[in-house]
Amino acid sequence: MPPSCGDTSSCGDTSSCADTSSCADTSSLGGTSSSGDALSPDGGTLSPDGGTLSAGEARSPRDARSPRDAFSSGGTADGVPDGVPDGVLPAVVAFRLEFARRQARIARPVPGGLVVLDPRLPDSHEHNQLLWADGEPRPPQGLTAADPTTPAATDPVTSPGPASPVDLAGLAETHLAALSHRHLTVLDDEVGRAGAPALGAAGYEHREELVMVRVLRSAPAPDPSAPGGEQPPAAEQPLAGGRRHLTEEVSAAELRTAVLAWQRHWLPDLPQEVLEQLADRRGVRVRGADQVRYLVSREADGTIAAWCDLYVDAGRHIAQVEEVVTAVGRTRRGHGDAVVGAAVALAARAGVDFVFLLADAGDWPRTWYARRGFTTVGRSHAFTRA
């Protein structure tokens, strides 16, 4: 099943799409790091450096909390399932804003959100879009460029307060005018639902995304220096049906051939130069988080059969699994389970409390993820006009 335009784990029609950054079957797209050390889905081994890539210092939006803070918040918010602290969803929103900002060639704060642009990747929706979070302007701090010799551009916030649904379309026209597409990610469910009719009338396609979380730790890590304070190992993701595949971490270059083959199959009408641009953006994603790792599962002959990305924010103790993909003709062999299980195990070893992912609210992969321990805690909305 092909991916839809945007930056989330979803599947859909791509007839007018130049962005393949998502899908969730175990049929999505993937992405960047380096190592080559073998990882078993039930823990495995890593070399001391583990191929971890540093993306520089992360700065949080002003009121963003670590999900770890939520353990003492006195319960869960309405709509958040039992056992999931109420600080998780705000932490996910902060993570997504920061991940986009850290990659951006140009980052421009707007009322309630952020515009990110990268002229080198004009067909990548995730790198050229408006992200809207809430009514409080959140000027990015510590902006960095993808090229260390060229600082990222930033404009001042000109009008505080929440943006209305009409404002969202207007902001997109103002800040994305030079692009052939318009892409908006609305991280607030209520605003996304309210804005859908107006944006639909303006020609935008709407995709509703589920924010799904798996809790790895149910309490803050104790102080290792205190008596009895050593942290026990976190539980790891079992594989469906008892099948196991050896997984490993690879570089973007090693993954590129498999990604291009998958894109050509699902997007046969796109020019080759656009496909290559979308595959090569993985070199930019490494700036998005403290750790950006690409995991693959191989067939016995060494062919890459599935892959996924893992993005780790050490400061917030949260991680994202993204672009879970199974190669054409390799489905129903346990490879998707292998890469997701390996990603969860790596996140747990990195000290992460929560792993989240995004799934299309109207497509079947959401139930696949639910069977693997992920729980829906909220919704966001993607709007695209080609």
C-alpha positions as CSV (number, residue, x, y, z in Angstrom):
1,M,0.0,0.0,0.0
2,P,1.5,3.3,-1.0
3,P,2.3,6.2,1.3
4,S,0.3,9.5,1.4
5,C,1.9,12.9,1.2
6,G,3.1,14.3,4.4
7,D,5.3,13.3,7.3
8,T,3.4,10.7,9.2
9,S,2.9,6.9,9.2
10,S,0.1,6.6,6.8
11,C,-0.9,5.0,3.5
12,G,-3.1,6.4,0.8
13,D,-3.3,7.6,-2.8
14,T,-0.1,9.2,-4.2
15,S,-1.3,10.1,-7.6
16,S,-0.5,13.8,-7.0
17,C,2.1,13.3,-4.4
18,A,5.8,14.3,-4.5
19,D,6.4,13.4,-0.8
20,T,6.8,9.8,0.3
21,S,7.8,10.3,3.9
22,S,5.2,8.0,5.4
23,C,3.2,4.9,5.6
24,A,2.7,2.4,8.3
25,D,2.4,-1.3,7.3
26,T,5.3,-2.2,7.7
27,S,4.9,-0.4,4.3
28,S,6.3,3.1,4.7
29,L,9.6,4.7,4.2
30,G,12.8,5.0,6.2
31,G,15.9,6.7,7.0
32,T,20.0,7.7,8.6
33,S,22.8,6.8,11.0
34,S,25.7,4.5,10.8
35,S,27.1,1.4,12.4
36,G,26.7,-2.0,11.0
37,D,26.6,-3.7,14.4
38,A,24.1,-6.5,14.7
39,L,21.0,-6.1,16.8
40,S,18.6,-8.8,17.8
41,P,15.0,-7.8,18.2
42,D,15.1,-9.0,21.8
43,G,18.0,-6.9,22.9
44,G,21.0,-8.0,20.9
45,T,24.3,-6.2,21.1
46,L,25.7,-2.9,20.1
47,S,29.3,-1.6,19.8
48,P,30.2,1.0,22.5
49,D,29.6,3.9,20.0
50,G,26.5,2.2,18.5
51,G,26.6,4.4,15.4
52,T,24.9,7.2,17.4
53,L,24.8,10.5,15.6
54,S,24.8,13.8,17.5
55,A,22.7,16.6,16.1
56,G,23.8,19.3,18.5
57,E,22.2,21.0,21.4
58,A,18.4,20.8,21.5
59,R,16.3,23.7,22.9
60,S,12.8,23.1,24.0
61,P,9.7,25.2,23.3
62,R,9.2,27.4,26.4
63,D,6.5,25.4,28.3
64,A,7.4,22.0,27.0
65,R,7.7,19.4,29.8
66,S,9.6,16.2,29.9
67,P,7.0,13.3,30.0
68,R,8.9,12.2,33.1
69,D,7.5,15.3,34.8
70,A,4.0,13.9,34.4
71,F,4.6,11.0,36.8
72,S,3.9,13.5,39.6
73,S,1.2,15.4,37.9
74,G,-1.6,13.7,39.8
75,G,-3.4,11.6,37.2
76,T,-4.1,11.6,33.5
77,A,-5.9,14.1,31.4
78,D,-9.3,13.5,29.8
79,G,-9.0,11.3,26.8
80,V,-5.6,9.9,27.8
81,P,-5.7,6.2,28.6
82,D,-5.0,4.9,32.1
83,G,-1.4,4.2,32.7
84,V,-0.2,7.0,30.3
85,P,0.8,10.1,32.1
86,D,-0.9,13.3,31.0
87,G,2.5,15.0,30.1
88,V,3.1,12.6,27.2
89,L,1.1,14.4,24.5
90,P,2.6,17.9,25.2
91,A,6.0,16.2,25.1
92,V,5.2,14.7,21.7
93,V,4.1,18.1,20.3
94,A,7.3,19.7,21.6
95,F,9.4,16.9,20.1
96,R,7.7,17.2,16.7
97,L,8.3,21.0,16.6
98,E,11.9,20.6,17.7
99,F,12.6,17.8,15.2
100,A,11.4,20.0,12.3
101,R,13.2,23.1,13.6
102,R,16.6,21.4,14.0
103,Q,16.5,20.2,10.4
104,A,15.4,23.5,8.9
105,R,17.5,25.6,6.6
106,I,15.1,28.4,7.4
107,A,12.9,28.4,10.6
108,R,10.4,31.2,10.9
109,P,8.1,31.5,14.0
110,V,4.5,32.4,13.4
111,P,1.7,32.9,15.9
112,G,1.1,29.5,17.5
113,G,3.6,27.6,15.5
114,L,6.5,27.5,13.1
115,V,7.3,27.6,9.4
116,V,10.2,25.4,8.2
117,L,11.8,25.7,4.7
118,D,14.6,24.1,2.8
119,P,15.2,25.3,-0.7
120,R,17.4,22.3,-1.4
121,L,14.5,19.9,-0.8
122,P,11.6,21.7,-2.5
123,D,9.5,18.5,-3.0
124,S,9.8,17.3,0.6
125,H,6.7,18.3,2.5
126,E,8.2,17.6,5.9
127,H,11.0,20.1,5.2
128,N,8.7,22.8,3.7
129,Q,5.6,23.3,5.8
130,L,3.7,25.2,8.4
131,L,3.4,23.5,11.8
132,W,0.7,24.8,14.2
133,A,0.8,23.9,17.8
134,D,-1.4,26.2,19.9
135,G,-2.3,29.9,20.6
136,E,1.0,30.8,22.2
137,P,3.8,32.0,19.8
138,R,6.8,29.7,20.2
139,P,9.9,31.4,18.8
140,P,12.5,28.7,18.1
141,Q,15.6,29.1,20.2
142,G,19.2,28.3,19.1
143,L,18.4,28.0,15.5
144,T,21.0,26.1,13.5
145,A,21.4,25.6,9.8
146,A,21.8,22.4,8.0
147,D,25.1,23.9,6.7
148,P,27.1,25.1,9.8
149,T,28.5,27.9,7.7
150,T,25.1,29.3,6.9
151,P,22.9,30.3,9.9
152,A,19.2,29.5,9.7
153,A,17.0,32.5,9.0
154,T,14.4,33.6,11.5
155,D,11.8,36.3,11.5
156,P,10.2,38.0,14.5
157,V,6.7,37.1,15.7
158,T,4.5,39.9,14.5
159,S,1.1,39.1,15.9
160,P,0.5,37.1,19.1
161,G,-2.5,35.0,19.9
162,P,-4.1,31.9,18.3
163,A,-4.5,31.5,14.6
164,S,-8.0,30.9,13.3
165,P,-8.7,28.2,10.6
166,V,-8.8,31.0,8.0
167,D,-5.4,32.3,9.4
168,L,-3.9,28.9,8.8
169,A,-4.6,29.0,5.0
170,G,-3.5,32.6,4.9
171,L,-0.2,31.8,6.8
172,A,0.5,29.0,4.4
173,E,-0.1,31.3,1.4
174,T,2.2,33.9,2.9
175,H,5.1,31.7,4.0
176,L,4.9,28.9,1.4
177,A,4.2,31.0,-1.6
178,A,7.4,30.1,-3.4
179,L,6.6,26.3,-3.3
180,S,4.5,24.2,-5.7
181,H,2.7,22.7,-2.7
182,R,1.1,23.8,0.6
183,H,1.5,21.5,3.6
184,L,0.3,22.2,7.1
185,T,0.6,20.0,10.2
186,V,-1.8,21.0,12.9
187,L,-0.7,19.4,16.2
188,D,-3.8,20.5,18.1
189,D,-6.7,18.1,17.5
190,E,-9.5,20.6,18.3
191,V,-8.0,23.3,16.0
192,G,-7.5,20.7,13.3
193,R,-11.1,19.5,13.4
194,A,-12.4,23.1,13.4
195,G,-10.2,24.1,10.5
196,A,-10.9,21.2,8.3
197,P,-14.0,22.6,6.5
198,A,-12.4,25.9,5.6
199,L,-9.1,24.3,4.5
200,G,-11.1,21.7,2.5
201,A,-13.0,24.5,0.7
202,A,-9.6,26.1,-0.1
203,G,-8.5,22.9,-1.9
204,Y,-6.6,21.0,0.9
205,E,-6.7,17.3,1.4
206,H,-7.1,16.3,5.0
207,R,-5.5,13.4,6.8
208,E,-6.1,12.6,10.4
209,E,-3.2,11.1,12.3
210,L,-3.3,9.1,15.5
211,V,-0.5,9.7,18.1
212,M,0.2,6.3,19.5
213,V,2.5,5.8,22.5
214,R,4.1,2.8,24.1
215,V,5.1,3.3,27.8
216,L,8.5,1.7,28.5
217,R,8.9,2.9,32.1
218,S,6.2,3.5,34.6
219,A,8.2,5.7,37.0
220,P,11.2,8.0,36.9
221,A,14.6,6.3,36.8
222,P,15.9,6.1,40.4
223,D,19.2,7.7,41.4
224,P,21.8,5.0,40.7
225,S,23.9,6.4,43.6
226,A,21.2,5.8,46.1
227,P,20.8,2.5,47.9
228,G,18.9,0.1,45.7
229,G,18.8,2.7,43.0
230,E,20.0,0.8,40.0
231,Q,17.5,0.8,37.2
232,P,16.3,-2.6,36.1
233,P,16.2,-3.3,32.3
234,A,13.1,-2.2,30.5
235,A,10.8,-4.7,28.9
236,E,11.4,-5.3,25.2
237,Q,9.0,-5.8,22.3
238,P,8.2,-9.4,21.6
239,L,7.9,-10.5,18.0
240,A,4.5,-11.7,16.7
241,G,4.3,-15.5,16.2
242,G,7.6,-16.1,17.8
243,R,9.6,-15.4,14.6
244,R,12.8,-13.5,15.0
245,H,15.0,-11.8,12.4
246,L,18.4,-10.4,13.0
247,T,18.4,-6.6,12.6
248,E,21.2,-4.1,12.2
249,E,21.8,-0.4,12.0
250,V,22.9,1.0,8.7
251,S,23.8,4.4,7.2
252,A,21.6,6.4,4.9
253,A,23.8,5.4,1.9
254,E,23.3,1.7,2.7
255,L,19.6,2.2,2.8
256,R,19.3,4.4,-0.3
257,T,19.0,1.7,-2.9
258,A,16.2,-0.1,-1.1
259,V,14.3,3.2,-0.5
260,L,14.6,4.2,-4.2
261,A,13.3,0.8,-5.4
262,W,10.3,1.1,-3.0
263,Q,9.6,4.6,-4.2
264,R,9.8,3.7,-7.8
265,H,7.3,0.9,-7.3
266,W,4.7,3.1,-5.5
267,L,5.4,6.4,-7.3
268,P,6.1,5.4,-10.9
269,D,5.0,8.7,-12.3
270,L,7.5,10.9,-10.3
271,P,10.6,12.1,-12.1
272,Q,13.8,10.3,-11.1
273,E,15.3,13.5,-9.8
274,V,12.4,14.0,-7.4
275,L,12.7,10.4,-6.1
276,E,16.4,10.9,-5.5
277,Q,15.7,14.2,-3.6
278,L,13.2,12.4,-1.3
279,A,15.6,9.5,-0.7
280,D,18.6,11.9,0.0
281,R,16.8,14.0,2.6
282,R,17.8,11.4,5.2
283,G,21.1,13.2,5.3
284,V,19.2,16.2,6.7
285,R,17.2,14.3,9.3
286,V,20.3,13.4,11.3
287,R,20.1,16.9,12.7
288,G,16.6,16.5,14.0
289,A,17.3,14.7,17.3
290,D,20.0,13.7,19.7
291,Q,20.1,10.3,18.1
292,V,18.8,9.4,14.6
293,R,19.2,5.7,13.8
294,Y,18.2,3.6,10.8
295,L,17.4,-0.1,11.4
296,V,16.9,-2.8,8.8
297,S,15.9,-6.4,8.8
298,R,17.4,-8.6,6.1
299,E,16.5,-11.8,4.3
300,A,18.9,-14.8,4.6
301,D,20.6,-13.7,1.4
302,G,21.3,-10.2,2.8
303,T,18.6,-8.3,1.0
304,I,17.0,-5.5,3.0
305,A,13.4,-6.6,3.7
306,A,12.2,-3.9,6.1
307,W,13.4,-0.7,7.7
308,C,12.4,2.0,10.1
309,D,13.8,5.2,11.7
310,L,14.4,5.8,15.4
311,Y,14.7,9.4,16.7
312,V,15.7,9.8,20.4
313,D,15.3,13.0,22.5
314,A,17.5,12.3,25.5
315,G,16.4,15.5,27.3
316,R,12.7,14.6,27.2
317,H,13.2,10.9,27.6
318,I,11.1,10.3,24.5
319,A,11.6,8.7,21.1
320,Q,9.8,8.4,17.8
321,V,9.6,5.3,15.6
322,E,8.9,6.6,12.1
323,E,8.6,5.3,8.5
324,V,8.2,1.6,9.2
325,V,8.5,0.0,5.7
326,T,8.4,-3.5,4.3
327,A,9.9,-3.9,0.9
328,V,7.7,-5.0,-2.0
329,G,7.3,-8.8,-1.9
330,R,8.7,-9.1,1.6
331,T,5.5,-8.8,3.7
332,R,4.1,-11.3,6.2
333,R,7.5,-12.6,7.1
334,G,8.0,-10.9,10.5
335,H,10.4,-8.2,9.2
336,G,8.2,-5.3,10.3
337,D,8.0,-6.8,13.8
338,A,11.8,-7.2,13.8
339,V,12.6,-3.6,13.1
340,V,9.9,-2.1,15.4
341,G,11.1,-4.5,18.2
342,A,14.7,-3.5,17.7
343,A,13.8,0.2,17.7
344,V,11.8,-0.1,21.0
345,A,14.7,-2.1,22.6
346,L,17.2,0.6,21.6
347,A,15.0,3.3,22.9
348,A,14.7,1.5,26.2
349,R,18.4,1.2,26.5
350,A,18.8,4.9,25.8
351,G,16.8,5.6,28.9
352,V,13.6,6.6,27.1
353,D,10.3,6.5,29.0
354,F,8.0,6.6,26.0
355,V,8.1,5.7,22.3
356,F,5.5,7.3,20.0
357,L,4.6,6.9,16.4
358,L,2.0,8.3,14.0
359,A,-0.6,6.3,12.2
360,D,-3.3,7.2,9.7
361,A,-6.6,7.3,11.6
362,G,-8.5,5.7,8.7
363,D,-6.0,2.9,7.7
364,W,-5.4,-0.6,9.1
365,P,-1.8,-0.2,10.4
366,R,-3.1,1.5,13.5
367,T,-4.5,-1.9,14.7
368,W,-1.1,-3.5,13.8
369,Y,0.6,-1.1,16.1
370,A,-2.0,-1.5,18.8
371,R,-1.3,-5.2,18.9
372,R,2.4,-4.3,19.5
373,G,1.7,-2.3,22.6
374,F,1.0,1.2,21.2
375,T,-1.9,3.1,22.6
376,T,-3.7,6.1,21.0
377,V,-3.3,9.2,23.2
378,G,-4.2,12.0,20.8
379,R,-4.6,13.2,17.2
380,S,-3.0,15.6,14.9
381,H,-4.0,16.7,11.4
382,A,-2.2,17.1,8.1
383,F,-3.5,19.3,5.3
384,T,-1.9,19.2,1.8
385,R,-2.7,21.1,-1.4
386,A,-0.6,20.1,-4.5
